[in-house]
Amino acid sequence: MQLTETFRRVKVASRSLGNLTDAQRSHILNTVADTIIDFKERILAANEKDLTKMDPKNPLYDRLQLTEKRLDGITADMRNVASLPSPLGHVTKEKTLPNGLRLHRVSVPFGVIGMIYEARPNVTFDVFSLCFKSGNACVLKGGSDADLSNQAAVELIHDVLKRFDINPDVVTLLPATHEATGEMLNAVGYIDLCIPRGGRRLIDFVRDTARIPVIETGAGVVNTYFDKDGNVEIGKKIINNAKTRRVSVCNALDCLIIHESRLGDLFELVKPLLDHKVMLYADGSAFQLLAGQYPDILLQPATTDSFGTEFMDYKMAIRTVSSLDEALAHIDQYGSGHSEAIITDNIETARRFQSYVDAACVYWNAPTSFTDGAQFGLGAEIGISTQKLGPRGPMALEEITTYKWIIEGEGQVRN
């Protein structure tokens, strides 16, 4: 393996993070945040070079783009992470056995976390801040679309780490090649946990290929159900925000499910989407109602492929149902376990929806756009876990720690 020595150096460097206090970690994170602002021109210049290689009409262009405002948001998230309590050293369980042995279960870092992600350079900073605060080293494998942006980010982080005499190998960026991905997924004994963040094809490849532990994140086929007791004013704000706030992110709305008794309100619900020229793929009942109201150029009949698709674009499917049970069945069949929402004034219906839906985040009268570590008050996130074994939902500081048992005795031996 060409990268074995690289992985070995990261593993060795990860041990040194245990010598830092939480106050030191927080101070270094705040220094990195300051440095991002001081040298934002350097980062933006690298990002501009990446952007020139992508068609601005590509929905991923928005994910790739960094601006001064977005850098301000990145530094704010980093400062939030720095201000949070340390997730390490927490005693989560303790007991004394009849034989006098004292047991403590204590939170500790994983060690080395590998992150595979696509055209999202902000992830570089988010992963670093969360890993560093939680005592983990990180191996980053970004996409080729964002390679220059990622290099500029890691170089800046390394400059700060060297200033504090910290081994820069605790943050290592791999080449943006498929070969590097393959080696990373086979780095047994060096990388303790791998987290892919991207589309379904990337996540499936990582899960099917990896020989190291994996937590799935990212892919989100998101539905919102407008119930027969839904409020139109609330509904159109939620639908518009969930669909158009940022179409390229995993919490964006992909399918509006509407109760057939409320089809008369459908045009009013989707009318705000016209400002963003959202293409609608409507089933038979919805298409018939919208025809002549919603522009023909932005309205198409739905096909079987319209449902269960993560559009990452100004596109949305519409499905008409006759009952809550039918809406739940649709989500069962097409949802990805990421985020789902219901719009209703009926408390009983809402509670049944939230109890039944099998997803990491289930909303009532709020948009799925809130599925985000920072929005949840977690500082930032390393990804949104859609699996059930281990962490689920936004993965922040607590979710990227594990634990070990500390046992104390006075010479007891086992019979």
ChimeraX attribute file (.defattr): number of C-alpha atoms within 10 A of each C-alpha:
attribute: neighborCount
match mode: 1-to-1
recipient: residues
	/A:1	11
	/A:2	9
	/A:3	14
	/A:4	14
	/A:5	11
	/A:6	15
	/A:7	23
	/A:8	16
	/A:9	16
	/A:10	24
	/A:11	24
	/A:12	17
	/A:13	21
	/A:14	24
	/A:15	15
	/A:16	15
	/A:17	21
	/A:18	15
	/A:19	9
	/A:20	12
	/A:21	13
	/A:22	21
	/A:23	14
	/A:24	14
	/A:25	19
	/A:26	23
	/A:27	15
	/A:28	21
	/A:29	27
	/A:30	21
	/A:31	16
	/A:32	23
	/A:33	23
	/A:34	14
	/A:35	16
	/A:36	21
	/A:37	16
	/A:38	10
	/A:39	11
	/A:40	19
	/A:41	13
	/A:42	15
	/A:43	24
	/A:44	18
	/A:45	15
	/A:46	20
	/A:47	25
	/A:48	17
	/A:49	15
	/A:50	21
	/A:51	20
	/A:52	11
	/A:53	11
	/A:54	14
	/A:55	10
	/A:56	12
	/A:57	9
	/A:58	12
	/A:59	17
	/A:60	20
	/A:61	20
	/A:62	17
	/A:63	18
	/A:64	21
	/A:65	20
	/A:66	23
	/A:67	14
	/A:68	13
	/A:69	8
	/A:70	12
	/A:71	19
	/A:72	15
	/A:73	13
	/A:74	21
	/A:75	22
	/A:76	17
	/A:77	24
	/A:78	27
	/A:79	22
	/A:80	19
	/A:81	28
	/A:82	25
	/A:83	17
	/A:84	15
	/A:85	13
	/A:86	19
	/A:87	20
	/A:88	19
	/A:89	13
	/A:90	13
	/A:91	15
	/A:92	10
	/A:93	11
	/A:94	14
	/A:95	12
	/A:96	13
	/A:97	9
	/A:98	7
	/A:99	11
	/A:100	13
	/A:101	14
	/A:102	15
	/A:103	17
	/A:104	18
	/A:105	18
	/A:106	17
	/A:107	20
	/A:108	20
	/A:109	27
	/A:110	19
	/A:111	26
	/A:112	27
	/A:113	25
	/A:114	25
	/A:115	24
	/A:116	22
	/A:117	22
	/A:118	22
	/A:119	22
	/A:120	24
	/A:121	26
	/A:122	20
	/A:123	23
	/A:124	24
	/A:125	24
	/A:126	22
	/A:127	26
	/A:128	24
	/A:129	32
	/A:130	29
	/A:131	25
	/A:132	25
	/A:133	31
	/A:134	29
	/A:135	31
	/A:136	30
	/A:137	32
	/A:138	29
	/A:139	26
	/A:140	27
	/A:141	25
	/A:142	27
	/A:143	21
	/A:144	16
	/A:145	23
	/A:146	27
	/A:147	24
	/A:148	21
	/A:149	29
	/A:150	29
	/A:151	21
	/A:152	19
	/A:153	22
	/A:154	20
	/A:155	16
	/A:156	17
	/A:157	23
	/A:158	20
	/A:159	14
	/A:160	18
	/A:161	20
	/A:162	11
	/A:163	9
	/A:164	11
	/A:165	8
	/A:166	16
	/A:167	17
	/A:168	19
	/A:169	21
	/A:170	27
	/A:171	27
	/A:172	22
	/A:173	22
	/A:174	19
	/A:175	17
	/A:176	19
	/A:177	12
	/A:178	12
	/A:179	12
	/A:180	16
	/A:181	21
	/A:182	16
	/A:183	16
	/A:184	27
	/A:185	21
	/A:186	17
	/A:187	20
	/A:188	16
	/A:189	11
	/A:190	22
	/A:191	24
	/A:192	19
	/A:193	19
	/A:194	26
	/A:195	24
	/A:196	27
	/A:197	26
	/A:198	22
	/A:199	18
	/A:200	18
	/A:201	9
	/A:202	17
	/A:203	22
	/A:204	13
	/A:205	12
	/A:206	23
	/A:207	18
	/A:208	10
	/A:209	13
	/A:210	18
	/A:211	15
	/A:212	19
	/A:213	14
	/A:214	20
	/A:215	22
	/A:216	24
	/A:217	25
	/A:218	26
	/A:219	25
	/A:220	28
	/A:221	26
	/A:222	29
	/A:223	32
	/A:224	30
	/A:225	30
	/A:226	30
	/A:227	26
	/A:228	20
	/A:229	15
	/A:230	19
	/A:231	16
	/A:232	17
	/A:233	10
	/A:234	15
	/A:235	26
	/A:236	22
	/A:237	16
	/A:238	22
	/A:239	28
	/A:240	21
	/A:241	21
	/A:242	24
	/A:243	29
	/A:244	21
	/A:245	14
	/A:246	19
	/A:247	24
	/A:248	21
	/A:249	24
	/A:250	28
	/A:251	30
	/A:252	31
	/A:253	36
	/A:254	29
	/A:255	31
	/A:256	25
	/A:257	24
	/A:258	27
	/A:259	21
	/A:260	18
	/A:261	14
	/A:262	15
	/A:263	18
	/A:264	12
	/A:265	15
	/A:266	21
	/A:267	17
	/A:268	15
	/A:269	22
	/A:270	19
	/A:271	14
	/A:272	17
	/A:273	23
	/A:274	13
	/A:275	9
	/A:276	12
	/A:277	14
	/A:278	20
	/A:279	20
	/A:280	28
	/A:281	23
	/A:282	25
	/A:283	19
	/A:284	14
	/A:285	15
	/A:286	22
	/A:287	20
	/A:288	12
	/A:289	16
	/A:290	19
	/A:291	14
	/A:292	10
	/A:293	12
	/A:294	18
	/A:295	14
	/A:296	12
	/A:297	9
	/A:298	13
	/A:299	19
	/A:300	16
	/A:301	16
	/A:302	19
	/A:303	12
	/A:304	8
	/A:305	9
	/A:306	21
	/A:307	25
	/A:308	20
	/A:309	18
	/A:310	26
	/A:311	23
	/A:312	23
	/A:313	21
	/A:314	20
	/A:315	23
	/A:316	25
	/A:317	25
	/A:318	26
	/A:319	24
	/A:320	23
	/A:321	21
	/A:322	13
	/A:323	15
	/A:324	21
	/A:325	12
	/A:326	14
	/A:327	24
	/A:328	19
	/A:329	14
	/A:330	18
	/A:331	25
	/A:332	15
	/A:333	11
	/A:334	15
	/A:335	25
	/A:336	24
	/A:337	24
	/A:338	28
	/A:339	30
	/A:340	30
	/A:341	28
	/A:342	30
	/A:343	27
	/A:344	21
	/A:345	15
	/A:346	12
	/A:347	11
	/A:348	9
	/A:349	18
	/A:350	20
	/A:351	12
	/A:352	12
	/A:353	22
	/A:354	17
	/A:355	10
	/A:356	13
	/A:357	19
	/A:358	20
	/A:359	22
	/A:360	20
	/A:361	21
	/A:362	22
	/A:363	18
	/A:364	20
	/A:365	20
	/A:366	19
	/A:367	27
	/A:368	28
	/A:369	22
	/A:370	17
	/A:371	22
	/A:372	22
	/A:373	20
	/A:374	18
	/A:375	13
	/A:376	13
	/A:377	13
	/A:378	19
	/A:379	23
	/A:380	28
	/A:381	25
	/A:382	28
	/A:383	27
	/A:384	29
	/A:385	26
	/A:386	24
	/A:387	17
	/A:388	14
	/A:389	9
	/A:390	10
	/A:391	18
	/A:392	21
	/A:393	24
	/A:394	26
	/A:395	20
	/A:396	28
	/A:397	27
	/A:398	17
	/A:399	18
	/A:400	23
	/A:401	18
	/A:402	16
	/A:403	17
	/A:404	13
	/A:405	13
	/A:406	12
	/A:407	13
	/A:408	13
	/A:409	12
	/A:410	9
	/A:411	7
	/A:412	10
	/A:413	7
	/A:414	4
	/A:415	3
